[in-house]
Amino acid sequence: MSRPPASTEALLLRRAAWRLGLQIGLSVAAIVVLLSGLAVFMVLRSQQSAGTALLQQAASQADDVQDPPAGVWLSIQGPRGLSTTTGAPAILPDRAALATVAQTGVARTDEVHGNGATYQLYTAQRNTETVQAAMDLRSNNDERERLLAAMLVSGGLGLVLAVGLGVWLGRRAVAPLATALGMQRRFVADASHELRTPLTLLSTRAQVLRRHLQRGAPAERLTAEVDGVVADAGNLTDILEDLLLAADVRADGLTATIDLVELAAHAAAAGTPAAAERGVLLKARPTTPKLLVRGTRGGLLRAVTALVDNAVAHAQSSVTITTRQDGGSGVVEVADDGAGIDPAVLPGLFERFSSTRRETASPRRHYGIGLALVSEIAGRHGGHVTAGTAPGGGALLTLTLPLAARGSQEIPSRTADPGQ
């Protein structure tokens, strides 16, 4: 089974979010490694400088080898021989360094290794004596290892947090793109579906008009058919404008006061030629003179037209559009005498791309995106749409909308209803 477009888009957007998150995480990791390396370098330089300063001070101020600073051993080579601090490691002093400095008079710093440790030495000439100060670097090395371990742990944790934060930011960054892609896909799907019905009605009426011309129908009949073509073209424009309005997140949509009775009559008249082609009698049955609601004419017209189109497609011989008032709501009921609604389809009847509509194997009636659009239009106008069984056993689809406040002015249609 092929993946639905929405799932494909969601997968691509998730991958994009992860890629963006990983890129952010790796960038942060590179920065952390660079800063950590710089910090370790500065610490090592600081330790080395501090150690050298301590050894220089000890060598310059030492009167003898018996009272050096803590952690320092002294060795003095002079006329009376070599003396070393009691308890000094066996590797000390570095006699080669003492001899070299005694010959050249140039102070030097060295490192020697022994007894599992590393020692830093500073050897300098002082009058007739050569003084060597030494210190064990194990404490410095331990501190450096602790620093590296802490940086490794914090760097790893920072990397994980950076990747997580990057993924979160990536999802937030691609969310507008996902919304835009979703709106684009919905607009294309809505436009392809919603324009198909009025174009079919327009084509059918044009074919009827051509047959009347070929048969030499009277001018009054031709004029009525031409008016119908003009009205259907106007409906097409209204539907396109409503689709654009629905795709604009800045628009509130409820722009006019519409008469549901007039709208139902218009939909019935526009759908009559197509219904006649199928041998179906389509009639409007108003029970009240007017039912005023707030909304867009194009949106409500395509909602009612979609209900009528579905009914005509599944009817055996008749479709009835009833308009009535129910408390503070205006109701449009579209009933047909077809096979009724398949119970397997009913749970997802008003959902886009519902799995129950795709996967059911029943031979009875099915619905595409049309009723999902009707449900969305109804919701946008503060109403709802329901499905049930007509008195004769066919399907009954009911559109319920809140009535406009009293005193609202009806916005007339720009074209006369065809056939009236």
Secondary structure as UniProt FT lines:
FT   HELIX           5..61
FT   TURN            70..71
FT   STRAND          72..78
FT   TURN            79..80
FT   STRAND          81..84
FT   TURN            86..87
FT   TURN            90..91
FT   HELIX           95..104
FT   STRAND          108..114
FT   TURN            115..116
FT   STRAND          117..126
FT   TURN            127..128
FT   STRAND          129..136
FT   HELIX           138..194
FT   HELIX           196..215
FT   HELIX           219..247
FT   TURN            249..250
FT   STRAND          256..259
FT   HELIX           260..277
FT   TURN            278..279
FT   STRAND          281..286
FT   STRAND          292..295
FT   HELIX           297..314
FT   STRAND          318..326
FT   TURN            327..328
FT   STRAND          329..336
FT   TURN            343..345
FT   HELIX           346..348
FT   TURN            349..350
FT   TURN            352..353
FT   HELIX           355..359
FT   HELIX           370..380
FT   TURN            381..382
FT   STRAND          384..389
FT   TURN            391..392
FT   STRAND          395..403
FT   TURN            406..407
FT   TURN            418..419
//
